[in-house]
Amino acid sequence: TRRGSKLPRCGKNQVSRESQSALNEKNSKKNFIRLVESNFSQDDLFITLKYKGNPPGSTQLKKDFQNFIRRLKYNCKKEGLPEPVYMAVSHDSTARPHHHIILNKYSWDFIKSLWNKGSVHISNLEYDSEYGYMQVSKYIMNEKNNNTFSKRWCSSQNLKKPKVVYKEIKRLNIYQRVEAPKGYRLIDVEITDNVFTGTYQYVRCVKIQT
């Protein structure tokens, strides 16, 4: 390169944008898992709303989900049922668009009566003795998505906020073994070095079921 000529600057900026995007995605998944663990149990429901016939576009997919939630809220209030508590992800990047919903407990027939666009698959929320609700949360979040909504997932406004504990440790002790809090079981420990956050240790635990 000749002296005085400018080198392209896009490379570093592109790396930064990609790193930030990856970090945002990772944090979104962590927050999703935390909220599921804090708000739902094995009595609650894992629902998949499917379509029959020609698949809808992104705009219609969003509208259909919003209409389903409106009908759910209206009928719960009408029947004197508990207020809906839910988390959901809509997928429109496959040949078969669908909605995944984690919802507090209702009659299966009641839920099926609110959706007339296609089939409804319902099961109780599966709890894994080793990983809690992490597996089902990852399954929902890891499907390819064209971001129909402003973020990868949406939820009701009445979710309980999970308790997140932050503890500063010396860098020399970053690889030191950690212990799970009383009443919890350690699942895994992740050590990450990120250009935005520096080096940090992420510890995941689940509450021991009694």
N, C-alpha and C positions, 0 to 999 in steps of 0.2 A: 504494500500500500504506500502510495506517495505521501510524503510529509505534507500535512495540512489537509489531506482529504478526510472526509467524515466516514466513520464506520457505521454500518446499520445499527440502529438502536432497538429494533423490534424484537430481537431475540430474547433479551433479558425481560422486556415487558411481557412478552408472550409467556415465558416461563412463570413469571409472577402471577399472571392471570390464571394460568392453569393450576398453579399451586393453591391459589386462593379458592378457586372453584372446587378443587379436590377437598380442601379443608372444610368448606361450607357443606359439601355433600356428606362428609364424614360426620360433622357435628349434627346435621339434620337427622341422620340415622341414629346417632347416639340419643338424641333428644326423644325421638320416636319410641325407642326401646324403653327409656326411662319412664315415659308417660304411660306406656302399656303396663309396665311392672307396678306402677303406683296407683293405677285406677281400675284394673280389671282382675277377674278371678276365673277359675275353671267353670263357674256357673254361667259366665257370660258367653256371648255368641261371636263366632267367626262367620261372616256372611259374604257370599259372592253373588252379585247381581249380574246376570248375563243378558245378551240380546238374541233375538231370533230375527231371521231375515237379513236385509242389508244393514251393515254396521253404520252407526251414526258418525258424523264428523265430530271434531273436538268441541265445537260450540254446543252442539246438541247433547253431547256426552255430559258436559258440565251442567247444562240445564236439567237433564234427566235426574242427575244426582241431587241437585238442589230441590227439585220437585219431590223426590222421594223423602228427603229430610223434612220438608214442609208438611207432607202428609203424615209422617211419623210423629212430629211434634203436635200437630192438630189432633190426631186420633188419640194420642196419649193423654192430652189434656181433656178431651171429650170423655174418655173412658176412666178418668181418674187414675191413670197409670203413672209410674215414676217418670221424671224428666229424662229424656234420652242423654246418654253419655256415650260418645263415639269418637273413633279415629278412623280415617278412611284414605285410601289411595285409589285413584282412577287411572286405568291404563288404556291408552288409545293408539299405541304404536304397533300393535299386533293385528292380525286379520280378524281377531275376535275381541273387540273392546269389552271391558268389564270393570266392575267396581268391587274392591275389597273393603269390608267394613268390620271393625271390631266394635261391638255394641253391648251395652248392659242387657241383662236377662229380660226377655219377653217371650210370649208364646210364639212358636215357629209359624203357626197358621196366621197369626196376627201380622208378622213380618211379610209373609208371602202375599197376603192380601193387598199390600201397599205397592207391589211392583207388577206392572202389566206389560213390560217390554220383552220379557223372555223368562228363562228359568231362574230359580233362586236356590242356591246351595247353602245350607246352614249346618253348622256343627258347633259343639261346645268348644270354647277356646282351649287349645291344647297346652298343658303345662308339662314341660320337660324337667324331670327331677334333677338333671345336671345343669341345664342352662336356663331354666325358667321359661319366660316367654320370648327369649331372644331369637330362637329359631323361627318361630312363626312371624315375628316382626321383620326379620331379615328376608324371609320369603316374600312378604308383601312389598318391602322396599326395593328389593333387588331386581324386580321385573323391569324390563325396559319401559321407559316412559317418555312421552313427548312433552311433558310438563303442561298438561291441560289446565291446571290451576297455577296460581302465582308461585306456589312452592310444590314440592313433591307430594305432600300430604296435607290434609285438612282435619279439623277436629271441632268438637263442640267447645263452648266457652266455659263449661263447668268442670273441666278437668282439675284434679288436685295436682299442684306442682310438686315434682319430685324433689327430695332433699339431696343436694349435691355438696359433697365435702371437698374443699380444696386445702391442701397442706403443702407448704413450701419445703423442699428438701435440698440439701447441698448436692451439687453436681456429682461429687465423688461418690455419693450414696445412691445415685439414680438406679443402680442395678441391685441395690439391697433388697432382699426378700421382704415383702410386706405381709401383714397378718390381717385376716378378715375381721371386721367389727363383731362384737358379741351378738350371736343370734343370726349371723350370716355365714355363707359359704363362699370362699374365693373361687371364681370361675377362671379368670385369666388376667394377666398383666401385660399391658402393651406399652412399649417405650418408643416414643416418636420424636424425631428431630425435624421441626418445621421452620421454614424461613420466616414465618410470621409470629409463631408462638414460642420458638426456641425448643429446647429439649424438655419433654414432660413424660410422666408416667401415668398411664390410665389404668385404673384398677376396677375390675367389674366383679361384683358380688351379688348373690341372690339370697333372699331371706329364707331361712330354713323353715319348711312347712311342718307344722305340728298337728 
